[in-house]
Amino acid sequence: TLGATKPKVVLVVNTASKCGFTRQYEELQALHKKYGEKGLLIAGFPCNQFGGQEPGTSSDIQTFCKKNYGVTFLITEKIDVKGKNQHPLYQWLTDKDLNGIENTTVKWNFHNSIFMEQQS
């Protein structure tokens, strides 16, 4: 759950600590700092399915992100973003029958999806 927060926009990113794209944590943290109080929620979902580039435990990942990139945005437990153990969020993100927008495939680390609050 998103807890007590009611974000207007959610940026969902599958992450990895040993990837050529890992430096994107800096840019994600900058976005969080600039727009977090304005309704942007960044949620990092560590995943080890692409080249074994997220081998650490959840604690290792949290420590790495904070120490090396000053990350204060949400980093979840490690999940699968594809395959038979695909996390339900990623089932929804990648299946048009569920999300009503498009079918998609997570191709590598730091693949992202953005959700905006529906205005009524």
Residue, then its C-alpha position, 0 to 999 in steps of 0.5 A: t500500500l502507499g500508506a498515508t500518502k495520496p500521491k498524484v503521480v507515481l513513478v515506478v522503477n525496477t532497480a538494481s545496484k550493480c547495473g550500468f544504469t545505477r547512477q539513475y538513483e541520483e536523478l530519481q532522488a533529485l526528482h523526489k527532493k524537488y517534487g515529492e511534496k508536490g505529489l510525486l511518489i517514486a517507488g523503487f522495486p529492486c529486481n535481480q532478474f536482469g544479469g543478476q545485477e541486484p544480488g543483495t538482501s533488502s537490507d543491503i540494498q537499502t544501505f547501498c542506496k542511502k550511502n551511495y546516492g542519498v536515497t530517501f524515496l521508497i525502496t521496496e523489498k526485492i521482487d520479480v517483474k516478469g515470469k511466473n513469480q511476477h509481482p501483482l503490481y507488475q502483472w497490472l503494469t504490463d497487461k492491458d486487460l488489467n491496466g486498460i492502457e497497454n501491454t508492455t514488457v520490462k526489458w531491463n533494469f530502471h524500466n519505469s512506468i508513470f501513473m497519474e491520478q485520474q481527474s473527475 
